[in-house]
Amino acid sequence: MVKKSRLITTTILGLVFGIIGMLVGRYAGTPDPFWPVGISDLLFITVMGVVIGASALKMNWAAHGVLWGALFGIPYAIGAVGEVPYPLLDFVGSVIFGFLIETLATKAFKQPQ
């Protein structure tokens, strides 16, 4: 059973980190165009927050965030091959955002799985 408060918390955290990811992509290194790249970054991380909140996997909270970050990061990094100088950074960024969403939801906002 999905806890509605956890789902809302992780979705909002995904939105916040999506905005951060959009701004990092815009102002760090080679500037990404706001549309469609910035918006896709925003939606990508927000959806990752929704999935983390809706996941029914019973595992350690840290591993849970890293797992979902990695699962989302693989296609994201593959799609970035040839587009950005370091597609591995897209993968690592997804893992970090997944971990941060799960950490804040579980520890800071006390919304366990």
ABEGO torsion letter per residue (X at the ends): XBBAAAAAAAAAAAAAAAAAAAAAAAABEBBBBAOAAAAAAAAAAAAAAAAAAABABBBBAAAAAAAAAAAAAAAAAAAABGABABAAAAAAAAAAAAAAAAAAAAAAAGBBX
